[in-house]
Amino acid sequence: MTSNAGLFSRFETMMNRIFLPIAHKVDNQPHLSAIKAGMVAMTPFTILGSFFAILPALPNMLGQNNAISQFILNNDEIVNLPITLSIGMIGLYSCMAISYNLGSHYKLYIPGCITLSTFAFLFMVATFGEEGNLQIASLGAKGLFTSMVCALLTVELYHFCKEKNITINMPEGVPDFVSRSFELIPVTLIVGGTFIVLRFVLMATIGELPPTILTKILAPLVGSMDNPWAVLVLHFMMCLIFFFGIHTSVFSPITGPIRVAFIAENIAALQAGQALPHFYTAGTSSAFFGFTGCGISIGCIVACMLSKSIRYKKIGKVALFPALFGINEPILFGAPIILNPVMFIPHVFGGAIIGTLPMFFMHWGWLKKPVFDPPYVGVFLEGFLTNGDWRTILVCALQLVLAIAIYWPFFKIMEREELSQESEKTNKAIEDIIADEDLDILAGLELDF
């Protein structure tokens, strides 16, 4: 036992030496810090959307012949609206939050940063229907990476104009809000002109906007989905881009048709009494790779709930229920995991390997292959419904154990840093309340507590 403790201690020391300096550099780098702070600011929206995303699944779990299910089915528009206006537009909100934080770093006019970056983002993603209605599909997770780039580039252009004095300076005595508005006129022309030209060039040369271009760039990475090693590489790429804030939905236009074809062929093979050919379907991807969310983040949630840190304990409790339904944005942005170097290995490598493991079992014949893409009914049950194999529940339990095991040592590094900060805040609060002479008296009493 002492040997194991010493080994863990040496491993933790090594991780502290390697990852903590990187984490500090990330925190001190203004652009990465702005993105990280912007993602954390999305936590209220993700929590709201996460809880409402669970409601449409209740009729599948409770049956439709009850008051709760009937209310949800008869009011689907109002139930889905909080999801659409929170997670469904998180790209837009992220753009605002990131520009706010980077603008604050440069001490720029914040309303100008937010409005200009929002304008730039809309110029890069906005599409319109036949009646001229703005389509909101790219305002959500699909446009998240584009929103980051637009926010950073816009504020940098504003900062450049400010540094080079490319502004209109009003005489003294003019109200500040008027002066700021005139200051923004040249900046608005430059920012607007830049993104107008950029959109024109992209549409004239490629014929696509950035969210779609990103999807096409990632297309060659998806190989034959009948090979579990290819699926492992795909899952690794998904975890990797999610770590940098790019939602895995960018792969959906590529993987979606493959999953539909595969489940159809499995059903046809079942009806013909033949061996099922495929393991990669929408059901298995959601139930196993999406087990408590991309990156199998339940390991971090359990670690948070068992933490001595007050902040982490609260985050764990808030994130647990949504995670049981595969919604892990609260822990991704709350811990955070996204853009956190300490969490890179468990999220990217651990999430990919643990999420693909059940598919390896199916490929090797240890589990039955899927014949059903179940509705969104939560962990364990969702996996069981894909193939009706009771062993699937044991495999999901194995995923849970492995996730806790791989996240635990990395979380402990974060926890130690957080406990240190909480202790400093507590000591400072005590010093603010108790006078120095009183502290000296307490110290002289040598009390045990």
C-alpha positions as CSV (number, residue, x, y, z in Angstrom):
1,M,0.0,0.0,0.0
2,T,2.9,2.4,0.8
3,S,4.5,1.6,-2.5
4,N,1.3,2.4,-4.3
5,A,0.9,5.6,-2.4
6,G,4.5,6.5,-3.3
7,L,3.9,5.8,-6.9
8,F,0.8,7.9,-7.0
9,S,2.7,10.7,-5.2
10,R,5.4,10.6,-7.8
11,F,2.9,10.6,-10.6
12,E,1.0,13.6,-9.1
13,T,4.3,15.4,-8.7
14,M,5.1,14.8,-12.3
15,M,1.7,16.0,-13.4
16,N,2.1,19.1,-11.3
17,R,5.4,19.8,-12.9
18,I,4.2,19.3,-16.5
19,F,0.6,20.4,-16.6
20,L,0.2,23.2,-14.0
21,P,2.7,25.5,-15.7
22,I,0.8,25.0,-19.0
23,A,-2.5,25.7,-17.2
24,H,-1.0,29.0,-15.7
25,K,0.2,30.0,-19.2
26,V,-3.3,29.4,-20.6
27,D,-4.8,31.5,-17.9
28,N,-2.4,34.3,-18.6
29,Q,-2.7,34.2,-22.4
30,P,-5.4,36.8,-23.1
31,H,-7.1,35.1,-26.0
32,L,-7.3,31.7,-24.5
33,S,-8.3,33.2,-21.2
34,A,-11.1,35.2,-22.9
35,I,-12.4,32.0,-24.6
36,K,-12.2,30.1,-21.3
37,A,-14.0,32.8,-19.4
38,G,-16.6,33.0,-22.2
39,M,-17.3,29.3,-22.0
40,V,-17.7,29.4,-18.2
41,A,-20.2,32.3,-18.7
42,M,-22.3,29.8,-20.8
43,T,-23.0,27.6,-17.7
44,P,-26.4,29.1,-16.9
45,F,-27.6,28.6,-20.4
46,T,-26.3,25.1,-20.6
47,I,-27.9,24.2,-17.3
48,L,-31.3,25.7,-18.4
49,G,-31.1,23.9,-21.7
50,S,-30.0,20.7,-20.2
51,F,-32.9,20.4,-17.8
52,F,-35.5,21.2,-20.5
53,A,-33.8,18.8,-22.9
54,I,-34.7,16.0,-20.5
55,L,-38.5,16.8,-20.5
56,P,-39.2,15.4,-24.1
57,A,-37.8,12.1,-23.0
58,L,-40.3,11.6,-20.2
59,P,-43.2,10.4,-22.3
60,N,-40.9,7.6,-23.5
61,M,-40.0,6.7,-19.9
62,L,-43.4,7.2,-18.2
63,G,-45.6,6.3,-21.1
64,Q,-48.1,8.6,-22.8
65,N,-51.2,7.8,-20.7
66,N,-50.5,10.2,-17.8
67,A,-51.0,13.9,-17.1
68,I,-47.3,14.8,-17.2
69,S,-46.6,13.1,-20.6
70,Q,-49.8,14.6,-22.1
71,F,-48.8,18.1,-20.9
72,I,-45.3,17.7,-22.5
73,L,-46.8,16.3,-25.8
74,N,-49.4,19.0,-26.0
75,N,-47.0,21.8,-25.3
76,D,-44.0,20.7,-27.2
77,E,-43.4,24.2,-28.6
78,I,-43.1,25.9,-25.2
79,V,-41.0,22.9,-23.8
80,N,-38.6,23.1,-26.7
81,L,-38.3,26.9,-26.7
82,P,-35.9,27.2,-23.7
83,I,-33.6,24.6,-25.4
84,T,-33.7,26.6,-28.7
85,L,-33.0,29.9,-27.0
86,S,-30.2,28.6,-24.7
87,I,-28.1,25.7,-26.1
88,G,-29.6,26.3,-29.6
89,M,-28.0,29.8,-29.7
90,I,-24.9,29.2,-27.6
91,G,-22.7,30.2,-30.5
92,L,-24.2,33.7,-30.5
93,Y,-23.9,34.0,-26.7
94,S,-20.4,32.7,-26.7
95,C,-19.3,35.4,-29.2
96,M,-20.7,38.1,-27.0
97,A,-19.1,36.7,-23.8
98,I,-15.7,36.1,-25.4
99,S,-15.6,39.6,-26.9
100,Y,-16.6,41.0,-23.5
101,N,-13.7,39.3,-21.8
102,L,-11.0,40.2,-24.4
103,G,-12.3,43.7,-24.7
104,S,-12.1,44.1,-20.9
105,H,-8.4,42.9,-21.1
106,Y,-7.6,45.6,-23.6
107,K,-9.8,48.1,-21.7
108,L,-12.0,48.8,-24.7
109,Y,-15.5,50.1,-24.9
110,I,-17.5,46.9,-24.1
111,P,-20.8,47.7,-25.8
112,G,-18.8,48.3,-29.0
113,C,-16.9,45.0,-28.6
114,I,-20.1,43.0,-28.2
115,T,-22.1,44.6,-30.9
116,L,-19.3,44.5,-33.5
117,S,-18.4,40.9,-32.8
118,T,-22.0,39.9,-33.0
119,F,-22.4,41.6,-36.3
120,A,-19.2,39.9,-37.6
121,F,-20.4,36.5,-36.4
122,L,-23.8,36.9,-38.0
123,F,-22.1,37.8,-41.3
124,M,-20.1,34.6,-41.2
125,V,-23.0,32.2,-40.4
126,A,-26.3,33.9,-41.3
127,T,-28.5,32.1,-43.9
128,F,-32.0,32.9,-44.8
129,G,-35.1,30.9,-45.8
130,E,-37.3,31.4,-48.8
131,E,-39.4,34.1,-47.1
132,G,-36.3,35.9,-45.9
133,N,-36.4,34.4,-42.3
134,L,-33.1,34.1,-40.5
135,Q,-32.1,30.5,-40.0
136,I,-30.8,29.8,-36.5
137,A,-29.1,26.4,-37.1
138,S,-25.6,27.9,-37.2
139,L,-26.2,30.2,-34.2
140,G,-25.8,27.2,-31.8
141,A,-23.1,24.6,-31.3
142,K,-22.5,24.2,-35.1
143,G,-21.2,27.8,-35.2
144,L,-19.4,27.8,-31.9
145,F,-15.9,27.7,-33.3
146,T,-16.8,30.4,-35.8
147,S,-18.1,32.6,-33.0
148,M,-14.7,32.3,-31.2
149,V,-12.7,33.4,-34.2
150,C,-15.1,36.2,-35.0
151,A,-15.0,37.5,-31.4
152,L,-11.2,37.4,-31.2
153,L,-10.6,38.9,-34.6
154,T,-13.2,41.7,-34.1
155,V,-11.7,42.8,-30.8
156,E,-8.2,42.6,-32.2
157,L,-9.3,44.9,-35.1
158,Y,-10.8,47.3,-32.6
159,H,-7.7,47.2,-30.5
160,F,-5.5,47.9,-33.5
161,C,-7.6,50.9,-34.5
162,K,-7.4,52.2,-30.9
163,E,-3.6,51.8,-30.8
164,K,-3.1,53.5,-34.2
165,N,-5.6,56.2,-33.2
166,I,-7.9,55.3,-36.2
167,T,-10.9,56.8,-34.4
168,I,-12.9,60.0,-34.2
169,N,-12.0,62.0,-31.1
170,M,-14.7,64.4,-29.9
171,P,-13.9,67.6,-28.0
172,E,-14.0,67.7,-24.2
173,G,-17.4,68.3,-22.7
174,V,-19.2,65.9,-25.0
175,P,-21.0,63.2,-23.1
176,D,-19.0,60.0,-22.8
177,F,-21.6,57.7,-24.5
178,V,-21.7,60.1,-27.5
179,S,-17.9,60.3,-27.7
180,R,-17.7,56.5,-27.6
181,S,-20.3,56.1,-30.4
182,F,-18.4,58.4,-32.7
183,E,-15.1,56.7,-31.8
184,L,-16.6,53.4,-33.1
185,I,-17.5,54.8,-36.6
186,P,-14.1,54.1,-38.3
187,V,-13.8,50.8,-36.3
188,T,-17.3,49.7,-37.5
189,L,-16.4,50.5,-41.1
190,I,-13.2,48.5,-40.9
191,V,-14.7,45.5,-39.1
192,G,-17.8,45.5,-41.3
193,G,-15.7,45.8,-44.4
194,T,-13.4,43.0,-43.4
195,F,-16.2,40.5,-42.8
196,I,-18.2,41.6,-45.8
197,V,-15.2,41.0,-48.0
198,L,-14.5,37.7,-46.2
199,R,-18.0,36.4,-46.8
200,F,-18.0,37.5,-50.4
201,V,-14.7,35.7,-51.0
202,L,-15.8,32.5,-49.3
203,M,-19.1,32.4,-51.2
204,A,-17.5,33.3,-54.5
205,T,-14.7,30.8,-54.3
206,I,-16.0,27.9,-52.1
207,G,-19.7,28.6,-52.1
208,E,-20.0,27.8,-48.4
209,L,-19.9,29.6,-45.0
210,P,-17.4,28.7,-42.3
211,P,-19.5,26.2,-40.3
212,T,-20.1,24.1,-43.5
213,I,-16.5,24.5,-44.6
214,L,-15.3,23.1,-41.3
215,T,-17.6,20.1,-41.7
216,K,-16.1,19.4,-45.2
217,I,-12.6,19.8,-43.9
218,L,-13.2,17.1,-41.3
219,A,-14.9,14.7,-43.8
220,P,-11.8,12.9,-44.9
221,L,-11.1,12.0,-41.3
222,V,-14.1,9.6,-41.2
223,G,-13.1,6.2,-42.7
224,S,-14.9,2.9,-42.7
225,M,-17.1,2.8,-39.7
226,D,-17.1,-1.0,-39.7
227,N,-13.6,-0.9,-38.3
228,P,-13.5,-0.2,-34.5
229,W,-10.1,1.3,-34.9
230,A,-11.4,3.8,-37.4
231,V,-14.3,4.6,-35.0
232,L,-11.7,5.1,-32.2
233,V,-9.8,7.6,-34.3
234,L,-13.1,9.4,-35.1
235,H,-14.0,9.5,-31.4
236,F,-10.5,10.7,-30.6
237,M,-11.0,13.6,-33.1
238,M,-14.4,14.4,-31.6
239,C,-13.1,14.5,-28.1
240,L,-10.1,16.6,-29.3
241,I,-12.2,19.3,-31.1
242,F,-14.7,19.3,-28.2
243,F,-11.8,20.0,-25.9
244,F,-11.2,23.2,-27.9
245,G,-14.8,24.1,-27.9
246,I,-15.9,22.8,-31.3
247,H,-19.1,20.8,-31.0
248,T,-19.1,17.3,-32.3
249,S,-22.2,18.1,-34.3
250,V,-19.8,19.3,-37.1
251,F,-19.4,15.6,-37.9
252,S,-23.1,14.9,-38.1
253,P,-23.6,15.6,-41.8
254,I,-20.9,12.9,-42.5
255,T,-21.7,10.3,-39.9
256,G,-25.5,10.7,-39.9
257,P,-26.1,9.0,-43.3
258,I,-23.7,6.2,-42.4
259,R,-25.5,5.5,-39.2
260,V,-28.9,5.5,-40.9
261,A,-27.7,3.1,-43.6
262,F,-26.1,0.8,-41.0
263,I,-29.1,0.4,-38.8
264,A,-31.3,-0.2,-41.8
265,E,-28.9,-3.0,-43.0
266,N,-28.9,-4.5,-39.5
267,I,-32.7,-4.6,-39.4
268,A,-32.8,-6.2,-42.8
269,A,-30.2,-8.8,-41.8
270,L,-32.2,-9.6,-38.6
271,Q,-35.4,-10.1,-40.7
272,A,-33.4,-12.4,-43.1
273,G,-32.0,-14.4,-40.2
274,Q,-28.4,-13.3,-41.1
275,A,-25.6,-12.1,-38.9
276,L,-25.8,-8.4,-38.1
277,P,-23.0,-6.6,-40.1
278,H,-22.6,-3.3,-38.2
279,F,-22.0,-2.0,-34.7
280,Y,-21.8,1.7,-35.4
281,T,-25.2,3.3,-35.3
282,A,-26.8,6.4,-33.9
283,G,-28.0,4.3,-30.9
284,T,-24.5,2.9,-30.0
285,S,-22.8,6.2,-30.6
286,S,-25.3,8.0,-28.2
287,A,-25.4,5.2,-25.6
288,F,-21.7,4.4,-25.4
289,F,-19.5,7.2,-26.8
290,G,-22.1,9.7,-25.4
291,F,-22.3,7.8,-22.1
292,T,-22.9,10.8,-19.8
293,G,-21.7,13.0,-22.6
294,C,-18.6,13.4,-24.9
295,G,-15.5,12.5,-23.0
296,I,-17.4,10.2,-20.5
297,S,-17.2,13.1,-18.0
298,I,-19.1,11.2,-15.3
299,G,-15.7,10.4,-13.9
300,C,-15.0,14.1,-13.3
301,I,-18.6,14.6,-11.9
302,V,-18.1,11.8,-9.3
303,A,-14.7,13.2,-8.4
304,C,-16.3,16.7,-7.9
305,M,-19.1,15.3,-5.7
306,L,-16.5,13.6,-3.5
307,S,-14.2,16.6,-3.4
308,K,-13.3,18.6,-0.3
309,S,-13.7,21.8,-2.4
310,I,-16.9,23.6,-1.9
311,R,-17.0,24.9,-5.5
312,Y,-16.3,21.5,-7.0
313,K,-18.8,19.8,-4.8
314,K,-21.6,22.2,-5.9
315,I,-20.6,21.8,-9.6
316,G,-20.7,18.0,-9.3
317,K,-24.2,18.0,-7.7
318,V,-25.6,20.4,-10.4
319,A,-24.0,18.4,-13.3
320,L,-25.0,14.9,-12.2
321,F,-28.6,14.8,-13.2
322,P,-28.1,16.2,-16.8
323,A,-25.1,13.8,-17.3
324,L,-27.4,10.8,-16.6
325,F,-29.1,11.8,-19.9
326,G,-25.9,12.4,-21.8
327,I,-25.8,16.2,-21.3
328,N,-22.4,17.2,-19.9
329,E,-22.1,20.9,-20.7
330,P,-22.5,21.9,-17.1
331,I,-19.4,20.0,-16.1
332,L,-17.5,20.9,-19.3
333,F,-17.9,24.6,-18.8
334,G,-18.3,24.5,-15.0
335,A,-15.2,22.6,-13.9
336,P,-14.0,23.5,-16.5
337,I,-12.9,20.6,-18.7
338,I,-12.8,22.5,-22.0
339,L,-9.4,24.3,-22.6
340,N,-8.2,23.0,-19.3
341,P,-4.7,21.3,-19.9
342,V,-5.0,19.2,-16.8
343,M,-8.1,17.6,-18.2
344,F,-6.7,16.9,-21.7
345,I,-5.7,13.3,-21.2
346,P,-8.8,12.0,-19.4
347,H,-11.2,13.9,-21.7
348,V,-9.5,13.3,-25.1
349,F,-7.8,9.9,-24.7
350,G,-9.9,8.5,-21.9
351,G,-13.2,9.6,-23.5
352,A,-12.3,8.1,-26.9
353,I,-11.1,4.8,-25.5
354,I,-13.8,4.2,-22.9
355,G,-16.5,5.4,-25.4
356,T,-15.3,3.0,-28.1
357,L,-14.8,0.0,-25.8
358,P,-18.3,-1.4,-26.1
359,M,-18.1,-1.2,-29.9
360,F,-14.9,-3.3,-29.8
361,F,-16.9,-5.8,-27.7
362,M,-19.6,-5.9,-30.4
363,H,-17.0,-6.3,-33.1
364,W,-15.4,-9.2,-31.3
365,G,-18.8,-10.8,-30.7
366,W,-18.8,-10.3,-26.9
367,L,-22.0,-8.2,-27.2
368,K,-24.9,-8.3,-29.6
369,K,-24.9,-5.7,-32.4
370,P,-27.6,-3.0,-32.5
371,V,-31.0,-3.3,-34.2
372,F,-32.7,-0.3,-32.6
373,D,-31.9,3.4,-32.2
374,P,-33.7,4.0,-28.9
375,P,-35.2,7.3,-27.8
376,Y,-33.3,9.5,-25.4
377,V,-34.0,7.7,-22.2
378,G,-30.7,8.1,-20.2
379,V,-27.7,6.0,-19.4
380,F,-27.7,2.2,-18.9
381,L,-31.3,1.8,-20.3
382,E,-30.4,3.5,-23.6
383,G,-27.5,1.1,-24.1
384,F,-29.6,-1.9,-23.3
385,L,-32.3,-0.9,-25.7
386,T,-29.9,-0.7,-28.6
387,N,-29.5,-4.5,-28.7
388,G,-31.5,-6.0,-25.9
389,D,-28.4,-7.7,-24.4
390,W,-28.3,-7.6,-20.6
391,R,-24.5,-7.7,-20.7
392,T,-24.7,-4.1,-22.1
393,I,-25.7,-2.9,-18.6
394,L,-22.5,-4.5,-17.2
395,V,-20.4,-2.9,-19.9
396,C,-21.9,0.5,-19.1
397,A,-21.0,-0.1,-15.5
398,L,-17.5,-0.9,-16.6
399,Q,-17.4,2.4,-18.5
400,L,-18.4,4.2,-15.3
401,V,-15.7,2.6,-13.2
402,L,-13.0,3.3,-15.9
403,A,-14.1,6.9,-16.2
404,I,-13.8,7.5,-12.5
405,A,-10.4,5.8,-12.4
406,I,-8.9,7.9,-15.3
407,Y,-10.3,11.3,-14.2
408,W,-9.5,10.9,-10.5
409,P,-5.7,11.6,-10.4
410,F,-6.0,14.5,-12.8
411,F,-8.9,16.0,-10.9
412,K,-6.9,15.8,-7.7
413,I,-4.4,18.2,-9.3
414,M,-7.1,20.7,-9.9
415,E,-8.6,20.1,-6.5
416,R,-5.3,20.8,-4.7
417,E,-5.1,24.2,-6.5
418,E,-8.7,25.0,-5.7
419,L,-8.4,24.1,-2.0
420,S,-5.3,26.3,-1.8
421,Q,-7.3,29.3,-3.3
422,E,-10.3,28.6,-1.0
423,S,-8.0,28.5,2.0
424,E,-6.5,31.8,1.1
425,K,-9.9,33.4,0.7
426,T,-11.0,32.0,4.1
427,N,-7.9,33.2,5.8
428,K,-8.3,36.7,4.3
429,A,-12.0,36.8,5.4
430,I,-10.9,35.9,9.0
431,E,-8.2,38.6,8.9
432,D,-10.8,41.1,7.7
433,I,-13.1,40.2,10.6
434,I,-10.7,39.7,13.5
435,A,-8.2,42.3,14.5
436,D,-4.4,41.4,14.6
437,E,-4.2,41.6,18.4
438,D,-7.1,39.1,18.7
439,L,-5.3,36.7,16.3
440,D,-2.2,36.9,18.5
441,I,-4.3,36.1,21.6
442,L,-5.9,33.1,19.9
443,A,-2.5,31.9,18.7
444,G,-1.2,32.1,22.2
445,L,-4.0,30.0,23.6
446,E,-2.8,26.9,21.6
447,L,-6.3,25.7,21.0
448,D,-6.7,22.3,19.3
449,F,-9.3,23.5,16.7
